[in-house]
């Protein structure tokens, strides 16, 4: 399978988010950034793209803007970032972690029968249950702008899904379609329901729901633990995404 990781879906998703909220989107050749009020998610510099010979200078410029409060202090790099630039970022950051960039051709989606109860989120009350799971399991105490997500819920390009265990909300996913790609975001499972295949099931279900649309490729970011889960659906590892806390 000839796949290349693309940042275009996440760029389009954050542009839409900014349009539907009070967040600000910055679009420069060297990087993109989304700035959300109150440090709500999303809030980061991303799609960092500079040549090796000017990387140190550009990183110092970013840090200066971060210190002034003009940019978020979190920075995210795509898999195409040169190793020398990654090393510079590591040396200049206070914390560093990685995710796997994963992608697949939609024709390779592996769907299996499941007895898990999965429903599309269609109202504010159910969305609140969805948001609470994401905040607890993914945001580590961080918050989500409720109204922004209500606005996303009403947008035709977004679909929210929630899996249940005996009627209790247990696992989340969000898909965003941009042109012929779909991005899978915010897959989270309540701690006591983990290791039951819920994340795999809700992700596969949300992708299966758009199989009849003109979508050719799917992309997501995964932790080391999540890589095998998504590989079972058909996703391939396309490289490493870096996350850096610069201040």
Backbone bond lengths (Angstrom), bond angles and torsions (degrees), N, CA, C in turn:
res aa  C-N    CA-C-N  psi(-1)  N-CA   C-N-CA  omega(-1)  CA-C   N-CA-C  phi
1 X - - - 1.464 - - 1.524 109.31 -
2 X 1.310 117.50 124.53 1.459 121.57 -178.85 1.529 109.18 -94.51
3 X 1.326 116.05 96.57 1.459 121.56 -177.74 1.521 110.16 -120.92
4 X 1.307 115.69 144.29 1.456 121.61 170.78 1.522 107.95 -129.69
5 X 1.329 115.60 137.95 1.454 118.98 179.25 1.525 110.25 -69.45
6 X 1.322 116.79 141.05 1.462 122.18 -179.41 1.521 110.33 -124.91
7 X 1.322 116.36 138.16 1.465 122.55 175.42 1.529 111.98 -90.74
8 X 1.326 117.12 -4.35 1.464 119.92 -171.23 1.525 112.97 -64.86
9 X 1.342 117.03 -36.02 1.465 118.27 -179.11 1.518 111.35 -66.42
10 X 1.312 117.14 -45.17 1.461 118.91 -178.85 1.525 111.18 -68.10
11 X 1.341 117.21 -33.91 1.464 119.44 175.34 1.522 110.95 -63.09
12 X 1.327 116.90 -43.82 1.466 120.86 179.15 1.526 110.85 -65.91
13 X 1.338 116.63 -38.37 1.464 120.39 -179.87 1.525 110.95 -64.29
14 X 1.320 117.29 -44.72 1.462 119.80 -179.47 1.529 111.68 -70.92
15 X 1.328 117.66 -31.16 1.470 119.56 173.43 1.531 110.04 -62.38
16 X 1.327 115.61 -46.26 1.466 119.70 178.73 1.524 110.05 -61.33
17 X 1.325 116.62 -44.87 1.457 120.22 179.69 1.527 110.67 -56.84
18 X 1.334 116.14 -44.87 1.463 119.90 179.67 1.528 111.06 -63.22
19 X 1.324 116.63 -39.45 1.466 120.56 179.18 1.525 111.66 -63.35
20 X 1.333 116.83 -31.83 1.462 121.62 -174.46 1.527 112.93 -98.95
21 X 1.333 116.52 8.13 1.463 119.88 -177.27 1.527 109.44 -144.57
22 X 1.319 115.20 -169.90 1.464 120.59 177.19 1.520 111.93 -90.85
23 X 1.329 117.38 4.96 1.460 120.90 -179.46 1.529 110.91 -70.49
24 X 1.327 115.62 156.93 1.460 122.63 178.54 1.524 109.14 -112.10
25 X 1.328 116.90 134.25 1.468 121.83 178.25 1.520 108.99 -108.55
26 X 1.321 116.33 128.06 1.467 122.64 178.01 1.522 108.46 -110.83
27 X 1.320 116.60 128.34 1.464 121.68 -176.87 1.523 109.65 -124.88
28 X 1.335 116.48 100.51 1.456 122.85 179.28 1.529 109.57 -124.34
29 X 1.330 118.13 157.02 1.472 119.55 179.02 1.531 112.78 -58.89
30 X 1.352 117.18 -33.72 1.456 120.38 -176.21 1.532 113.03 -79.69
31 X 1.322 117.46 -27.10 1.464 121.06 -177.87 1.520 109.64 -168.89
32 X 1.314 114.74 164.74 1.455 122.75 168.52 1.534 106.11 -114.25
33 X 1.307 116.81 159.30 1.460 119.72 176.14 1.515 109.45 -151.15
34 X 1.325 115.60 146.07 1.458 120.76 171.32 1.521 106.86 -123.80
35 X 1.328 115.11 128.70 1.449 122.02 -175.76 1.531 108.05 -117.93
36 X 1.323 115.62 111.92 1.463 121.11 -178.83 1.516 110.35 -106.60
37 X 1.308 116.59 140.60 1.456 121.29 -178.25 1.528 110.84 -69.10
38 X 1.337 114.24 146.13 1.458 119.19 177.27 1.511 113.63 68.76
39 X 1.336 117.06 18.41 1.463 121.78 179.75 1.532 112.62 58.28
40 X 1.332 116.83 26.95 1.454 119.07 174.49 1.527 109.52 -74.74
41 X 1.323 116.19 156.08 1.465 120.77 178.92 1.524 108.98 -74.45
42 X 1.359 118.18 140.41 1.460 130.27 -2.19 1.520 111.55 -89.04
43 X 1.334 115.99 152.39 1.453 120.18 -176.44 1.527 108.19 -157.49
44 X 1.334 118.14 86.02 1.466 119.88 -175.61 1.521 111.83 -162.76
45 X 1.331 114.45 163.06 1.458 122.99 166.83 1.529 106.04 -91.46
46 X 1.325 117.81 136.29 1.470 119.08 -177.12 1.528 109.84 -148.06
47 X 1.330 115.69 177.91 1.471 121.66 -176.39 1.523 111.34 50.73
48 X 1.341 116.07 43.56 1.462 122.10 -179.21 1.526 108.98 -66.52
49 X 1.335 117.29 126.93 1.457 120.92 -170.89 1.532 110.14 -147.32
50 X 1.332 115.95 89.63 1.469 120.70 177.94 1.521 108.89 -134.35
51 X 1.320 116.13 152.72 1.460 120.38 178.22 1.523 109.96 -74.68
52 X 1.335 115.60 158.29 1.456 120.36 -174.22 1.528 112.72 -62.80
53 X 1.329 117.33 -33.85 1.464 119.94 -174.28 1.528 113.38 -72.59
54 X 1.338 118.14 -18.90 1.475 120.03 178.51 1.527 112.14 -116.92
55 X 1.332 116.73 6.66 1.467 120.42 -174.15 1.523 112.31 -60.60
56 X 1.319 117.74 -45.03 1.472 120.27 -177.05 1.520 111.13 -60.86
57 X 1.324 116.90 -43.60 1.469 121.23 179.07 1.524 110.91 -64.28
58 X 1.333 116.50 -44.45 1.467 120.46 -178.04 1.524 111.36 -66.26
59 X 1.316 116.76 -38.05 1.464 120.10 177.55 1.530 110.38 -64.42
60 X 1.327 116.79 -42.25 1.469 120.06 178.02 1.530 110.98 -62.91
61 X 1.333 117.28 -36.68 1.472 120.98 176.79 1.533 110.37 -63.96
62 X 1.334 115.90 -42.72 1.465 120.09 178.19 1.517 110.94 -60.68
63 X 1.325 116.27 -47.66 1.461 120.46 -177.99 1.532 110.59 -61.41
64 X 1.332 116.81 -39.11 1.470 120.46 178.11 1.528 110.61 -61.40
65 X 1.345 116.91 -41.96 1.467 120.45 178.25 1.525 111.09 -67.78
66 X 1.332 116.36 -36.23 1.464 120.54 177.78 1.519 110.68 -63.61
67 X 1.325 116.55 -41.41 1.468 120.81 180.00 1.524 111.66 -64.40
68 X 1.338 115.99 -30.92 1.464 120.62 178.11 1.534 112.06 -80.56
69 X 1.318 116.46 -9.29 1.457 120.53 -177.72 1.512 113.53 84.94
70 X 1.337 117.16 13.04 1.459 121.17 -178.56 1.528 112.62 -84.74
71 X 1.324 117.26 -17.03 1.459 122.24 179.73 1.528 109.28 -138.16
72 X 1.323 117.34 152.43 1.470 119.84 172.51 1.526 110.03 -62.01
73 X 1.311 116.64 155.90 1.469 120.84 -177.52 1.526 112.82 -88.25
74 X 1.335 117.02 -3.24 1.462 121.10 178.41 1.523 109.64 -97.51
75 X 1.330 117.07 137.56 1.452 122.31 179.76 1.521 109.66 -129.59
76 X 1.320 115.65 139.89 1.465 121.93 -176.90 1.521 108.87 -126.37
77 X 1.339 117.06 132.72 1.466 121.53 -178.54 1.521 111.05 -113.57
78 X 1.331 118.10 142.90 1.467 121.40 176.38 1.527 110.96 -80.57
79 X 1.340 117.79 167.89 1.472 121.24 -178.22 1.525 114.18 -62.62
80 X 1.324 118.16 -19.73 1.461 121.37 -178.54 1.529 113.43 -79.13
81 X 1.324 117.56 -4.62 1.463 120.79 -178.15 1.530 110.53 -65.35
82 X 1.347 118.58 128.11 1.471 120.99 179.00 1.532 111.80 -58.37
83 X 1.324 116.63 146.77 1.465 121.44 -178.50 1.527 111.83 -61.22
84 X 1.334 116.91 -33.12 1.467 119.29 178.53 1.525 111.17 -65.16
85 X 1.329 117.23 -34.80 1.467 121.11 177.52 1.528 109.96 -71.01
86 X 1.330 116.84 -40.46 1.471 121.26 176.82 1.525 109.84 -59.25
87 X 1.323 116.76 -43.05 1.464 120.56 -179.43 1.527 110.80 -64.46
88 X 1.324 117.87 -39.82 1.461 121.03 176.21 1.528 111.10 -60.77
89 X 1.313 115.67 -44.40 1.460 120.27 179.28 1.526 111.29 -63.34
90 X 1.295 116.85 -41.18 1.471 120.05 177.59 1.526 110.63 -59.49
91 X 1.320 115.63 -43.65 1.467 119.65 -177.52 1.520 112.49 -68.49
92 X 1.332 117.18 -28.59 1.461 121.34 -176.17 1.539 112.77 -97.19
93 X 1.338 117.29 -6.51 1.469 120.60 -176.76 1.521 110.82 -98.53
94 X 1.328 115.40 167.32 1.469 120.35 177.14 1.528 111.49 -101.14
95 X 1.322 116.19 -15.27 1.469 119.94 179.63 1.514 109.14 -157.10
96 X 1.327 116.64 145.75 1.457 120.98 -175.62 1.526 109.74 -143.16
97 X 1.321 116.34 137.27 1.467 120.95 173.44 1.521 108.53 -145.81
98 X 1.319 116.41 171.50 1.464 120.66 -177.48 1.524 111.36 -135.68
99 X 1.335 114.30 154.88 1.454 122.76 169.65 1.526 108.36 -129.08
100 X 1.304 115.52 165.10 1.463 119.91 173.74 1.518 109.35 -94.14
101 X 1.327 116.01 131.09 1.468 120.78 170.36 1.522 106.55 -82.38
102 X 1.326 116.58 126.51 1.464 119.86 -177.01 1.525 110.23 -129.48
103 X 1.316 115.70 148.97 1.459 120.34 179.43 1.516 110.82 -153.85
104 X 1.304 115.24 165.26 1.459 119.80 175.56 1.521 109.94 -160.13
105 X 1.324 114.80 157.36 1.454 120.24 169.13 1.523 107.68 -79.79
106 X 1.318 116.95 134.73 1.465 120.03 -174.91 1.522 112.48 -60.76
107 X 1.318 117.02 -25.80 1.464 118.55 178.38 1.525 111.50 -68.78
108 X 1.357 116.54 -14.14 1.451 120.08 178.08 1.516 113.64 -93.61
109 X 1.331 117.44 5.31 1.464 121.19 -179.37 1.523 110.81 -62.39
110 X 1.324 116.20 126.89 1.457 121.79 -179.58 1.527 109.60 -102.99
111 X 1.312 116.04 105.50 1.460 121.88 179.87 1.523 110.37 -102.62
112 X 1.320 115.81 134.07 1.460 120.97 178.85 1.525 108.88 -127.62
113 X 1.305 115.68 152.87 1.457 119.61 178.54 1.526 109.98 -63.20
114 X 1.321 115.30 139.70 1.456 120.14 178.84 1.522 110.20 -140.13
115 X 1.307 115.37 148.04 1.469 120.34 177.27 1.531 110.92 -95.94
116 X 1.317 116.50 0.55 1.468 120.54 -179.40 1.531 109.45 -68.94
117 X 1.317 115.41 135.16 1.465 122.29 -179.83 1.528 109.21 -81.41
118 X 1.327 116.84 110.89 1.464 122.31 -178.44 1.523 108.90 -125.15
119 X 1.322 116.18 128.44 1.468 120.69 -178.27 1.529 110.39 -129.92
120 X 1.317 115.74 149.34 1.452 120.54 173.74 1.523 109.06 -76.30
121 X 1.313 116.98 136.59 1.466 122.64 178.09 1.523 108.44 -78.53
122 X 1.334 116.30 126.63 1.462 119.39 -175.22 1.524 113.76 -133.66
123 X 1.327 118.84 1.00 1.462 120.17 -179.39 1.527 109.88 -142.61
124 X 1.328 116.36 163.10 1.456 122.33 -174.76 1.530 112.12 -63.44
125 X 1.319 117.52 -38.08 1.458 120.07 -177.85 1.526 111.07 -63.55
126 X 1.321 116.57 -45.39 1.460 120.16 178.50 1.517 110.66 -68.35
127 X 1.337 116.79 -36.81 1.461 120.52 177.27 1.519 110.57 -60.41
128 X 1.320 118.47 -37.12 1.455 121.35 178.62 1.530 110.66 -61.77
129 X 1.319 117.57 -40.20 1.469 120.78 175.67 1.524 110.16 -62.79
130 X 1.315 116.11 -41.12 1.474 122.56 178.66 1.530 109.94 -61.18
131 X 1.338 116.36 -47.74 1.460 121.58 -177.69 1.527 111.25 -63.04
132 X 1.320 117.66 -42.08 1.461 120.62 -178.00 1.522 111.39 -61.06
133 X 1.332 117.44 -38.75 1.465 120.46 177.75 1.524 110.17 -64.00
134 X 1.323 116.75 -45.76 1.464 120.81 -179.21 1.522 110.96 -62.84
135 X 1.325 117.24 -43.74 1.467 120.33 -179.24 1.527 111.35 -61.81
136 X 1.317 116.91 -44.72 1.466 120.42 -176.68 1.519 111.84 -71.83
137 X 1.331 116.49 -45.78 1.457 120.03 -171.45 1.527 114.51 -87.87
138 X 1.333 118.34 -25.49 1.461 120.85 -177.34 1.521 114.25 -113.36
139 X 1.330 117.28 -36.41 1.460 120.49 -171.30 1.522 113.76 -87.43
140 X 1.325 117.45 -10.74 1.464 121.44 177.82 1.525 111.83 51.20
141 X 1.301 115.14 50.14 1.461 120.44 179.04 1.511 114.18 96.17
142 X 1.345 116.83 -11.61 1.458 120.31 176.44 1.521 111.14 -72.50
143 X 1.321 116.01 170.20 1.454 120.70 -175.06 1.524 112.08 -122.41
144 X 1.324 114.39 160.57 1.463 123.13 175.92 1.519 108.12 -115.28
145 X 1.321 116.36 139.92 1.468 122.50 175.96 1.533 108.21 -72.13
146 X 1.323 116.22 106.16 1.474 120.71 -175.55 1.525 112.26 -56.73
147 X 1.325 116.67 -48.01 1.460 118.85 -175.31 1.515 111.37 -65.48
148 X 1.320 116.87 -36.55 1.469 119.77 178.07 1.523 110.23 -60.81
149 X 1.322 116.92 -40.53 1.461 119.62 -178.85 1.523 112.05 -75.84
150 X 1.318 117.31 -29.16 1.465 119.65 171.08 1.525 108.90 -61.81
151 X 1.324 116.66 -41.42 1.460 120.44 178.58 1.522 111.60 -65.70
152 X 1.336 117.01 -40.10 1.466 120.48 176.43 1.529 110.52 -63.17
153 X 1.325 116.32 -39.08 1.461 121.17 -179.65 1.519 111.19 -58.56
154 X 1.316 116.89 -33.18 1.455 120.64 -178.84 1.518 114.08 -87.84
155 X 1.333 117.86 0.46 1.465 120.59 -178.09 1.522 110.52 -91.58
156 X 1.312 116.59 137.62 1.462 121.20 -174.15 1.526 114.43 -64.12
157 X 1.319 118.21 -21.20 1.461 120.31 -177.25 1.526 113.23 -84.66
158 X 1.334 117.34 -9.56 1.467 121.69 -175.31 1.521 111.59 -112.26
159 X 1.320 115.24 139.65 1.461 121.06 173.55 1.527 108.59 -134.09
160 X 1.332 115.81 127.66 1.463 122.41 178.64 1.524 108.78 -105.56
161 X 1.333 116.61 138.62 1.461 120.81 177.85 1.517 110.40 -130.15
162 X 1.335 114.73 148.84 1.454 122.24 -178.98 1.522 108.97 -136.01
163 X 1.333 116.03 126.91 1.467 121.38 176.22 1.524 108.68 -97.96
164 X 1.319 115.67 145.78 1.463 122.01 -176.59 1.527 110.65 -120.82
165 X 1.336 114.97 148.64 1.457 122.05 170.47 1.517 107.20 -121.00
166 X 1.325 116.19 111.01 1.468 122.30 -177.56 1.532 110.86 51.32
167 X 1.321 115.16 43.57 1.461 121.33 176.52 1.506 115.40 83.46
168 X 1.322 118.10 -1.96 1.463 121.78 -178.49 1.533 109.48 -99.05
169 X 1.347 118.94 127.35 1.475 120.90 177.32 1.522 110.65 -56.29
170 X 1.344 117.23 129.19 1.454 119.22 -170.27 1.523 115.12 -132.86
171 X 1.336 119.21 -29.43 1.458 119.82 -174.58 1.527 110.57 -152.25
172 X 1.330 116.56 145.45 1.466 122.19 -172.21 1.521 112.86 -123.39
173 X 1.320 115.41 157.85 1.470 121.96 165.48 1.521 108.73 -156.89
174 X 1.330 114.53 156.09 1.461 122.50 175.71 1.520 107.75 -136.40
175 X 1.330 117.28 129.49 1.456 120.52 174.06 1.525 109.17 -113.15
176 X 1.328 114.60 142.78 1.463 121.57 177.83 1.517 108.31 -129.66
177 X 1.335 116.36 121.84 1.459 122.17 -179.24 1.518 109.70 -98.70
178 X 1.330 115.44 127.80 1.455 122.19 174.31 1.526 107.75 -132.71
179 X 1.327 115.65 112.25 1.469 121.66 -177.23 1.528 108.79 57.23
180 X 1.359 117.64 -117.41 1.471 118.72 -177.01 1.526 112.50 -104.39
181 X 1.347 117.29 17.85 1.459 119.79 178.54 1.526 110.92 -120.69
182 X 1.329 114.98 155.81 1.458 120.69 172.99 1.522 107.52 -129.12
183 X 1.314 114.98 134.35 1.454 121.06 173.88 1.512 109.32 -104.75
184 X 1.316 116.79 138.52 1.464 121.81 176.71 1.527 107.49 -105.05
185 X 1.330 116.47 125.40 1.455 121.45 -174.00 1.522 111.70 -130.35
186 X 1.323 114.72 153.16 1.473 122.65 167.90 1.527 112.76 55.25
187 X 1.317 115.78 49.09 1.468 120.75 171.75 1.526 107.22 -82.52
188 X 1.316 116.98 120.11 1.463 121.57 -176.92 1.521 109.59 -145.71
189 X 1.311 116.14 147.29 1.468 121.33 179.50 1.521 109.72 -130.95
190 X 1.318 116.80 134.75 1.463 122.50 176.50 1.530 109.16 -54.92
191 X 1.325 116.31 136.19 1.464 121.74 -172.00 1.536 113.29 -51.12
192 X 1.312 117.33 -45.60 1.467 118.84 -175.49 1.523 113.46 -72.05
193 X 1.344 116.93 -10.57 1.460 120.64 178.59 1.530 112.97 -107.30
194 X 1.326 116.34 6.68 1.460 119.24 -178.54 1.519 111.35 -73.03
195 X 1.350 114.91 160.25 1.460 124.29 -179.03 1.531 112.14 66.97
196 X 1.328 115.53 30.16 1.465 120.39 174.52 1.532 111.41 -117.62
197 X 1.321 117.34 6.48 1.457 120.87 -179.80 1.506 114.65 82.32
198 X 1.340 117.70 14.48 1.461 120.68 -177.08 1.525 112.00 -69.58
199 X 1.339 117.02 -42.82 1.459 120.04 179.89 1.514 112.02 -61.79
200 X 1.320 115.73 -43.35 1.463 120.90 176.65 1.517 110.66 -61.44
201 X 1.322 116.35 -45.69 1.467 120.83 -176.20 1.524 111.88 -65.95
202 X 1.333 117.78 -44.33 1.464 119.54 -176.80 1.525 110.54 -71.35
203 X 1.330 117.75 -32.69 1.465 120.42 176.25 1.517 110.84 -67.46
204 X 1.332 116.70 -48.27 1.465 120.53 179.43 1.515 111.33 -61.42
205 X 1.329 116.22 -41.11 1.469 120.45 -179.95 1.531 110.79 -63.25
206 X 1.332 117.10 -43.81 1.461 120.06 -177.41 1.526 111.40 -66.81
207 X 1.331 117.28 -31.93 1.467 120.32 176.34 1.528 110.98 -77.25
208 X 1.319 116.37 -38.41 1.459 119.62 177.96 1.511 112.79 -61.45
209 X 1.337 115.88 -29.18 1.462 120.73 -179.17 1.519 112.97 -67.97
210 X 1.336 117.60 -17.69 1.474 119.95 -178.72 1.528 112.26 -116.54
211 X 1.326 116.64 15.00 1.460 119.95 -178.31 1.522 113.36 -61.21
212 X 1.322 116.89 -28.99 1.463 119.92 -177.73 1.528 112.04 -86.04
213 X 1.335 117.52 2.41 1.455 120.73 177.06 1.531 109.70 -94.66
214 X 1.324 116.02 169.89 1.460 120.94 -175.55 1.526 110.79 -81.84
215 X 1.339 115.87 61.57 1.451 122.48 -179.41 1.520 108.38 -117.11
216 X 1.312 117.29 124.48 1.462 121.24 -175.22 1.520 113.90 -105.15
217 X 1.352 117.66 -28.72 1.454 120.98 -175.23 1.527 111.23 -134.43
218 X 1.328 115.34 146.12 1.461 122.35 176.84 1.526 108.97 -123.05
219 X 1.342 116.06 144.31 1.458 121.49 -179.24 1.523 110.06 -136.09
220 X 1.325 115.79 150.41 1.460 121.46 174.24 1.523 108.97 -159.39
221 X 1.340 114.97 171.58 1.457 121.48 174.57 1.516 107.68 -118.49
222 X 1.345 116.67 137.08 1.461 120.39 -173.62 1.521 111.82 -130.88
223 X 1.328 115.98 147.20 1.461 121.15 169.27 1.522 108.48 -75.33
224 X 1.328 116.53 171.33 1.466 119.86 177.93 1.523 111.14 -59.50
225 X 1.326 116.01 -38.09 1.466 120.15 179.51 1.525 110.61 -67.65
226 X 1.338 116.35 -37.36 1.460 120.17 -175.83 1.517 114.72 -77.11
227 X 1.344 117.68 -17.60 1.464 120.09 -174.98 1.528 112.30 -57.12
228 X 1.313 117.69 -44.91 1.464 120.04 -178.30 1.517 111.58 -68.58
229 X 1.339 115.93 -30.94 1.467 120.45 177.99 1.522 110.28 -62.69
230 X 1.326 116.59 -48.63 1.462 120.89 -177.52 1.527 111.62 -75.07
231 X 1.325 117.05 -30.12 1.464 120.03 176.79 1.522 110.18 -61.70
232 X 1.328 117.37 -32.87 1.456 121.44 -179.97 1.526 112.09 -68.14
233 X 1.336 116.73 -19.85 1.464 121.12 177.44 1.523 110.76 -87.14
234 X 1.345 115.98 -26.62 1.461 120.29 -178.60 1.511 114.63 133.34
235 X 1.339 117.82 -0.28 1.454 120.90 -179.03 1.527 111.37 -74.62
236 X 1.337 115.27 146.43 1.466 122.79 177.32 1.528 109.74 -113.33
237 X 1.331 115.91 147.57 1.463 121.57 177.20 1.528 108.40 -75.97
238 X 1.340 116.59 121.97 1.457 121.73 -176.42 1.524 113.44 -113.91
239 X 1.313 116.77 14.75 1.454 118.92 178.59 1.519 112.85 127.14
240 X 1.324 115.07 -173.97 1.455 121.06 -172.77 1.524 111.93 -111.98
241 X 1.319 115.92 132.08 1.460 123.03 172.57 1.526 108.02 -100.33
242 X 1.332 115.84 130.39 1.452 120.02 179.50 1.513 112.02 -100.30
243 X 1.318 116.12 142.25 1.452 121.23 174.96 1.523 109.09 -123.38
244 X 1.326 117.53 128.48 1.457 121.91 -174.02 1.529 110.63 -129.96
245 X 1.311 116.47 128.85 1.466 121.56 168.64 1.520 105.90 -92.20
246 X 1.334 117.42 111.19 1.451 121.03 -171.42 1.531 112.30 -84.34
247 X 1.332 117.06 -23.69 1.475 120.39 179.92 1.518 109.62 -132.53
